[in-house]
């Protein structure tokens, strides 16, 4: 009897979590639609910022680990920083 009640409570909790997730996904979809229609410039800036951040991280890893010990390549890698 107690096991059945526990599984029932678990199932009810899962249904509640699924309903909240579904409602949240719908709100996010609406917000994304508004963003793509109204804030195109901001979206472009955010994408460019993400690309620059990734490039800086890649260059930093190359400088610290890939070119470790090769001073000539390390110096050249510092001159070609992303702008």
N, C-alpha and C positions, 0 to 999 in steps of 0.2 A: 504494500500500500504506500509506504513512504517513498519507495523507489519510483513508483508511478507519479507521485506528486512532484518529486524532484525533477523527473524528466519533463513533466508538464510545465514546470516553472522555467526550465532551461529552454524549452521550445518557445514559450511566451517571450522570454528575453531575446531570443534570436529573431523573432518576428518584429519586436520593437526596434532592435538594432537595424534590421533590414529596412524598416519603414523610415527611420531617421536618415539612413544613408541614401535612400532613394530621394527623399525630399531635399537633402543637401546637394545631391548631384543635379537635381533640377534647378536649384538656385544658382549653382556654379555655371551651368550651361547658359542661363539667362545673362549672368554677369559677363561671361565670355562673349556672348553675342553683342552686348552693348559695347564692350571694349573693342571688338574688331570693327564695329561700325563707326564709333565716335572718336576713339583715341588711337588712330593709326600712327601718328607721329610718336606717341609715347611707346607704342608697341615696337616700332622700328628702333628707337633708342634702347629699349630693354634688350632687344635681340642683339644689337651691336655691343652692348655692355657685356652680355654673356659670352659673345665670341671673343672679345678682347680679354676677358678674364681667363678664358680657356687658353688663349695664346700665351698670356703671361705665365700661367702655370706650367705650360709645356716648355717654354723657354727657360724658366727657372729650374725645372727638373733636368733639362739638358745641361745647363750650366753647372749644376751641382753634382750630378751623377754620371751623365754620359761622357762629358768631356773632362772628367776628373783626372788630373795628372797631365793632360795635354794642354799646356798653357797657351799655345798659339790658338787653338780652336776655342778655348774659353774666352780669350780676349776678343776674337772675332764675333763670338756669340753675344757678347755684351754690347757690341756696336750695332747689332741688328735688332734692337728692341722694338716691339710693336708700338705703333703710335695711334 
